[in-house]
Amino acid sequence: MKVIYRYFGVPVPVLTDEKKEIEIGIGSTIDELMNVLCADMEEASSEMLQKATFLVNNIGAKRETVLNDNDEIIILNPIGGG
């Protein structure tokens, strides 16, 4: 199946907010998608994305959320402050 993903607020220049498509297995979760995406990244970028939060079709989602064909996943940089 095909899903669309993009990064939002991620402070790594190569991780842009440009929409990208990827083929993943039917019944894959966000966690499985992240494992695929992080496999080809530098360690620092991969570690940062392990703390990311997610929207699937503009609704908050957890790593165990099962994805469907043509879902759009937004990968959000964790925000901190005080």
N, C-alpha and C positions, 0 to 999 in steps of 0.2 A: 504494500500500500504506500501511498505517497502522502507526506505531510509537509507543511510549509513552516519554516521557523525564521526568527530574527532575534537579534539581541537589542536590548533597550537599556541605556544607561551603563553599559559595560565599558570601563575605562581602558580598553585595549584596542589600539587603532585597527588591527586586522579583523576584529569582531564588530562589524558595522551593523547598522539597522536595516541593511538591504535584505529583502526577503529572499530566502533560498529554499529549494525543494530537496527532499531526500527520500529515498526509498527505504522503508523499514519493514520488518515482518508484521503480519497481521497479529493484533493483540499486544503489540509492543507498548511499553510504558514510557513515561517521561524519563525515568531513570535509565532505561535501556537506550533511549535516544541520546541522552547525555553521555553515556559510555561510548557510543559511536562517535559523537562529536569531539569528545575529549581525547580520544585515542590518537588523533593526529596533531594535537596541540602541544605547545611548550608546557612544561610542568607548571610554571607560575600561572598561566592562563587557565589551565585545567583545574588547579587548586581553587582559584577564585570562583570558577563556575560551579564547583561543588557546593558553594554557599548560595547559589542563585535561587530565586523564586520564579514562579511560572504562571502564565495565563494561557488557557486553552480556549480559543474562540472568545476571548475577552472575559473569561471567568477564571477566578483563582483556582489553581490546581496543585496537587502534591506530586511528588516523584512517583508514587505508585498508581497515578491516574493512567488508565488504559486509553490509548489514542485510537482514533478512527481515521479512515481515509479522508484526505483533504482537510484535516484539522489544521488550524494555525496556532503555533506555539510561540509565545513571546517569552524570551529568557531575560529576566530582570536582574540587574546588579543589586545585591543587598545594600540597603541604605541604613546608615547609622548617623547618629548625631546626638545632640544634647542641649 
